[in-house]
Amino acid sequence: MKKIIFITFVIILSTVHVFAIGITPFSKLIKQGNPSINQDRDYHMIQVTRESWNTTDWMNSERYEYHYNQSNPAKIDSISIYTYNETEWLKTGVDRISYMPDQMYVTFIERCYLLEGYSMPMMKMFVNYDNQNRLTNIAIYRYIINAWAPLNRMQIDYAENNTFSVFEWYGNDETNPPEYQRGTFDFDTFGRVTQDTWEVSADSSFWEYDNSTNRTYHPNDTSTGAEFIHNIALDLPLSMFSDDEGPSFGMVSEETNYSWTDDGWVAEEHTLYTYMQNWLTESLIQGWLDDAWINTDKETYSHNNDNTLHQIVHQYYGDSDWVNSNRTTYEWSEFTGNHDNQPVMNNFSLSVYPNPFNQNISMKTESRSKAPIFISIYNTKGQLVKSLKSPTGNPITWDGTDLKGHKVSSGIYFCKVTQENHKAFKKIIKFN
């Protein structure tokens, strides 16, 4: 009976989902967008549902349910994977995630597929960091027959002023031979990536250009190279494993992609990003045809009142109009220092900047009330670190000191704001 089950399992795995063996390259992950997998946030993402358009209606495709770590409820402990089989959702897999002792950075992920009570290992990932908690390398293996085989390796080399380069290796699969890839980057004075150039090689000795991307930033963008490197460490491992959007460059205005040909660099794709109140609302993708940019694809982003991402709708341009292709819907619950799930209040909000911070962090509230606002800073143990008070709407600065005036250590803290019977929470990160 077990042999029959195993044969059925292999057949299903070949058709259920491409992410069983597919790994998204670094160059595709670090793009502009609203990273849904991002763990450095103020709300728990509890479910993601993906649907495809069948000419008349949306049809269920995949669903992911997120479960959180009991010792650190800010971190994802496991992800249940479901596929839709025309009439019902079937649980087909699970990702289990392990962290460093500080419970901040992912060190290991294992994916198993499920069928009729049987669990079969499919992939596993090992992640390493340097003494500054910067991600340095990732190794991914897939399970074939009765052995683990290397599938992907990635290494990030850091230099001065938050600059870096990337080296990747992809193992042999059913359709592609092994390949090496390396990326070099140009940075502006803020440490933001303005250009990335990628080369490929069959043996890591002879390299040739493959693709390149130039980008410009929105005037409101305040991101830095240090923040991006921090986000790589927090978000990239789960993003690579889940085929989801990874760390964002920031508020990018335009991106132009080029491919290398015998005639040199040739423009291939152009993306325009639109924002409303600093939140991404649309990405318009154009292709180069007959010496002009032609609309090809579009992603529309909608947000909840608390600014969490609600939905991404992807469309392609048909003969004369936009045509639905697929959409992804996100469900959230609010994360607080006491690990409660609380409803979001539309008329009271808190913003902090910069986050992560080193010396000082500015906190600003938005409220219709004119009552005094009280700010409390807690550590991950729920202990009060600092108390502050601010008139409505006036920014207030926390200098990273505790109630006795001593500098606090690096780590995660929770900012709780109270005004009359209203509350708002923010997770903030301090680094030294």
C-alpha positions in Angstrom: 0.0 0.0 0.0 2.8 2.4 0.8 4.4 1.8 -2.6 1.1 2.7 -4.3 0.8 5.9 -2.3 4.4 6.9 -3.1 3.8 6.4 -6.9 0.7 8.6 -6.7 2.6 11.1 -4.7 5.3 11.5 -7.4 2.6 11.9 -10.1 0.8 14.6 -8.1 4.1 16.4 -7.3 4.8 16.7 -11.0 1.6 18.6 -11.6 0.6 20.3 -8.4 2.9 23.3 -8.2 6.0 24.6 -9.9 7.5 25.8 -6.6 8.3 22.3 -5.7 11.6 22.6 -7.6 11.7 26.2 -8.7 13.8 28.9 -7.0 13.4 32.5 -7.8 16.8 34.2 -8.6 18.1 37.1 -6.5 17.8 39.4 -9.4 14.1 38.8 -9.7 13.4 39.0 -6.0 14.9 42.3 -5.1 12.4 44.3 -7.2 10.1 47.2 -6.4 6.9 46.1 -4.8 5.0 45.5 -1.6 6.7 42.4 -0.2 4.0 40.3 1.3 6.4 37.9 3.0 8.0 40.8 4.9 8.2 39.9 8.6 9.4 43.4 9.7 5.8 44.8 10.0 3.1 45.7 12.4 0.4 43.2 11.4 0.3 39.4 11.1 -0.4 38.2 7.6 -2.6 35.2 8.2 -3.6 34.1 4.7 -2.8 34.6 1.1 -5.1 33.4 -1.7 -4.1 33.3 -5.4 -6.7 33.1 -8.1 -6.6 33.0 -11.9 -9.1 34.4 -14.4 -11.0 32.0 -16.7 -12.6 34.6 -19.1 -15.7 35.1 -16.9 -14.8 34.7 -13.3 -12.0 34.3 -10.8 -11.0 30.7 -10.0 -9.2 29.5 -6.8 -5.6 28.3 -7.4 -3.4 28.3 -4.3 -3.7 29.4 -0.6 -1.2 29.9 2.1 -1.9 30.0 5.8 0.7 31.6 8.1 1.3 30.3 11.7 3.4 32.2 14.2 6.1 31.3 16.6 4.9 30.9 20.2 8.1 32.3 21.8 8.2 35.2 19.3 4.7 35.9 17.9 6.2 38.4 15.4 7.8 35.6 13.4 6.3 33.0 11.1 6.7 29.5 12.5 5.2 27.5 9.6 3.2 28.0 6.4 0.5 25.6 5.3 0.1 25.2 1.5 -3.2 24.4 -0.1 -4.2 23.8 -3.7 -7.7 23.9 -5.2 -9.0 20.8 -7.0 -12.1 22.2 -8.6 -14.4 21.6 -5.5 -12.3 22.0 -2.4 -9.0 23.1 -0.9 -6.4 20.3 -0.3 -3.5 20.7 2.1 -0.6 19.6 0.0 2.4 21.0 1.8 4.0 22.7 4.8 7.0 24.9 5.3 8.7 24.8 8.7 11.0 27.7 9.7 13.8 27.9 12.2 15.5 31.1 13.5 18.7 32.2 15.2 18.6 32.2 19.0 17.6 35.9 18.9 14.5 34.8 17.0 15.1 37.5 14.4 16.8 35.9 11.3 15.8 32.7 9.5 18.5 29.9 9.6 16.6 26.9 8.2 13.5 26.1 6.2 12.1 22.7 5.2 9.3 22.0 2.8 7.3 18.8 2.9 4.5 17.6 0.7 1.5 15.9 2.2 -0.8 13.2 0.8 -3.3 11.0 2.7 -1.4 11.4 6.0 2.0 10.8 4.5 4.7 13.5 4.6 7.6 13.6 2.1 10.6 16.0 2.2 10.9 18.2 -0.9 13.3 21.0 -0.2 15.4 22.5 2.5 17.4 25.7 2.9 20.3 26.7 5.1 21.0 30.4 5.7 24.1 32.0 7.2 24.9 35.6 8.4 28.1 37.5 9.4 28.8 39.1 12.8 26.8 42.2 11.7 23.7 40.0 11.0 24.1 40.6 7.2 23.0 37.6 5.1 26.1 36.0 3.5 25.0 32.8 1.9 22.0 30.5 1.2 22.1 26.8 0.2 19.0 25.1 -1.1 18.6 21.3 -1.6 15.9 19.2 -3.1 15.0 15.7 -2.2 15.3 13.2 -5.2 14.4 9.5 -4.6 16.3 8.9 -1.3 18.9 11.6 -1.3 19.4 15.3 -1.1 20.8 17.1 -4.1 22.0 20.7 -4.3 19.6 23.0 -6.2 20.8 26.5 -5.6 23.6 28.4 -3.8 23.9 32.1 -3.3 26.7 34.2 -1.8 26.7 38.0 -1.0 30.0 39.7 -0.6 30.0 43.1 1.2 32.3 46.0 0.7 32.6 49.5 2.1 29.6 51.9 2.4 26.9 49.2 2.3 27.9 48.1 -1.2 27.8 44.4 -2.2 27.9 41.9 -5.1 26.1 38.6 -5.5 27.2 35.2 -6.8 24.7 32.4 -7.5 24.8 28.8 -8.7 21.9 26.8 -10.1 22.0 23.0 -10.2 21.0 20.8 -13.0 17.2 20.1 -13.3 15.0 18.4 -15.8 15.2 21.2 -18.4 18.3 23.3 -17.7 22.0 22.5 -17.2 23.9 23.9 -14.2 24.6 27.7 -14.5 26.5 30.3 -12.6 25.3 33.9 -12.2 26.9 37.0 -10.7 25.6 40.5 -10.1 27.4 43.8 -9.7 25.7 47.0 -8.5 26.0 50.7 -8.8 24.9 52.9 -5.9 23.9 56.5 -5.4 25.1 58.7 -2.5 22.3 57.3 -0.3 23.5 53.7 -0.9 20.4 53.0 -3.1 20.9 50.6 -6.0 20.7 52.5 -9.3 21.8 49.8 -11.6 22.4 46.0 -11.4 24.2 44.1 -14.1 24.1 40.3 -14.3 26.5 37.9 -16.0 26.2 34.1 -16.6 28.6 31.3 -17.1 28.5 27.5 -17.6 31.6 26.9 -15.5 32.4 30.1 -13.6 35.5 30.7 -15.8 34.1 32.4 -18.9 31.5 35.1 -18.2 29.1 36.9 -20.6 26.6 39.6 -20.0 22.9 38.5 -19.6 20.7 41.4 -18.3 20.9 44.8 -16.7 18.4 47.1 -14.9 18.5 50.9 -14.4 16.3 52.6 -11.9 15.3 56.0 -10.6 13.7 56.8 -7.3 10.6 58.8 -6.3 11.3 62.2 -4.7 9.6 61.0 -1.5 11.9 58.0 -1.2 14.0 58.0 2.0 15.5 54.5 1.9 19.2 53.9 2.4 21.6 51.1 1.5 21.8 50.1 5.2 18.0 49.6 5.3 18.1 47.5 2.2 20.8 45.2 3.5 18.8 44.8 6.7 15.7 43.9 4.7 17.7 41.4 2.7 18.6 39.6 5.9 15.0 39.7 7.2 13.1 38.9 4.1 15.1 37.2 1.4 15.2 33.6 2.7 11.4 33.2 2.9 11.0 35.1 -0.4 13.4 32.7 -2.3 11.6 29.7 -0.8 8.0 30.9 -1.4 8.4 32.5 -4.9 7.0 35.7 -3.4 8.2 39.3 -3.8 11.2 40.0 -1.7 13.0 43.0 -0.2 12.0 46.2 -2.0 14.5 48.7 -3.3 12.3 51.5 -2.0 10.0 53.9 -3.8 11.3 53.4 -7.3 9.8 55.6 -10.1 11.0 53.8 -13.2 13.0 50.7 -14.1 14.4 49.8 -17.5 15.6 46.3 -18.2 18.1 45.5 -20.9 19.2 42.2 -22.5 22.7 41.5 -23.8 22.8 40.5 -27.5 25.4 40.3 -30.2 24.7 44.0 -30.9 25.2 45.0 -27.3 22.6 46.1 -24.8 19.0 46.1 -26.1 16.1 47.7 -24.2 13.5 45.0 -23.3 11.2 46.1 -20.6 10.2 49.4 -18.9 8.2 49.7 -15.7 6.5 52.8 -14.3 5.4 52.9 -10.7 2.6 55.0 -9.4 2.1 56.0 -5.7 -0.7 57.5 -3.6 0.3 58.9 -0.2 3.6 57.0 -0.6 1.9 53.7 -1.1 2.4 51.8 -4.4 -0.9 51.6 -6.3 0.2 50.5 -9.8 3.1 49.1 -11.8 2.8 49.5 -15.6 5.1 47.2 -17.6 5.9 48.1 -21.2 7.8 46.2 -23.9 10.0 47.7 -26.6 8.5 47.2 -30.1 9.1 49.1 -33.3 11.2 51.8 -31.6 8.5 52.6 -29.0 7.3 51.3 -25.6 4.1 49.3 -25.8 1.9 48.4 -22.8 2.1 44.7 -22.0 1.2 44.1 -18.3 -0.1 45.9 -15.3 -0.3 45.2 -11.6 -2.8 47.2 -9.5 -2.3 47.4 -5.7 -5.1 48.1 -3.3 -4.7 48.7 0.4 -6.8 48.5 3.6 -7.5 51.5 5.7 -4.5 50.6 7.9 -2.3 50.6 4.8 -1.8 46.8 4.8 -1.8 45.3 1.3 -5.2 44.0 0.4 -4.9 42.8 -3.2 -2.7 42.7 -6.3 -4.4 42.3 -9.6 -2.3 41.4 -12.6 -3.6 42.1 -16.1 -2.1 41.9 -19.6 -2.9 44.1 -22.5 -5.1 42.4 -25.2 -6.0 43.7 -28.6 -7.5 47.0 -27.3 -8.0 46.7 -23.5 -6.7 45.2 -20.3 -7.5 41.6 -19.6 -7.5 40.0 -16.2 -4.8 37.3 -15.6 -4.4 36.5 -11.9 -4.8 38.2 -8.5 -3.5 37.7 -5.0 -5.5 38.6 -1.9 -4.0 39.2 1.6 -5.7 38.8 5.0 -4.1 40.3 8.2 -4.6 40.6 11.9 -2.9 43.3 14.0 0.2 42.4 15.9 0.7 44.1 19.3 3.3 44.0 22.1 0.9 41.8 24.1 0.4 39.5 21.1 -3.3 40.4 20.8 -5.2 40.7 17.6 -7.1 44.0 17.7 -9.3 45.7 15.2 -7.8 48.6 13.3 -9.1 52.1 14.0 -9.4 54.2 10.8 -9.2 57.6 12.5 -6.1 57.0 14.6 -2.6 56.0 13.3 1.1 56.1 14.1 4.0 56.5 11.8 7.7 56.1 12.7 10.9 57.1 10.9 13.6 55.8 10.3 12.8 52.2 11.0 15.3 50.4 11.7 17.1 53.3 13.6 20.4 53.8 15.2 20.4 57.0 17.3 16.9 58.6 17.2 13.5 57.6 15.9 10.7 60.1 15.2 7.1 59.2 15.9 4.1 61.0 14.5 0.4 60.5 15.2 -2.6 61.3 13.1 -5.9 61.7 15.0 -9.1 63.7 14.9 -9.0 64.1 18.6 -7.1 66.9 20.4 -6.6 64.9 23.6 -3.0 64.2 24.9 -1.2 61.3 23.4 0.9 58.9 25.6 3.6 56.8 24.0 5.1 53.7 25.7 8.1 51.7 24.5 8.3 48.0 25.4 10.9 45.3 24.8 10.1 41.8 23.6 9.5 40.6 27.2 6.7 43.1 27.6 8.7 45.3 30.0 8.3 49.1 29.9 11.4 50.7 28.5 10.4 54.4 28.0 7.3 56.6 28.5 6.7 59.7 26.3 4.0 62.3 25.9 3.1 64.4 22.9 0.4 66.9 21.8 -1.7 65.6 18.9 0.0 65.6 15.6 3.4 66.9 16.8 6.3 64.5 16.1 8.2 63.2 19.1 11.7 61.7 19.1 12.9 58.8 21.1 16.7 58.9 21.6 17.0 55.1 22.3 17.3 55.5 26.1 15.4 53.7 28.8 13.7 55.2 31.9 17.0 55.7 33.6 18.6 57.5 30.6 20.8 54.5 29.5 21.1 53.5 25.9 19.1 50.4 25.1 20.6 47.5 23.2 20.0 46.5 19.6 16.8 44.5 19.0 13.0 44.7 18.5 10.9 47.1 20.5 7.1 47.8 20.5 5.7 51.3 20.5 2.2 51.7 22.0 0.3 54.9 21.5 -2.8 55.7 23.6 -5.2 58.6 23.2 -8.4 58.4 25.2 -9.8 54.9 24.4 -7.8 54.5 21.2 -4.6 52.6 20.7 -2.1 52.1 17.9 1.1 49.9 17.8 4.3 49.9 15.8 7.2 47.4 15.9 10.5 49.2 15.7 14.1 47.9 15.4 17.2 49.5 16.9 20.7 48.7 15.8 24.0 49.9 17.2 
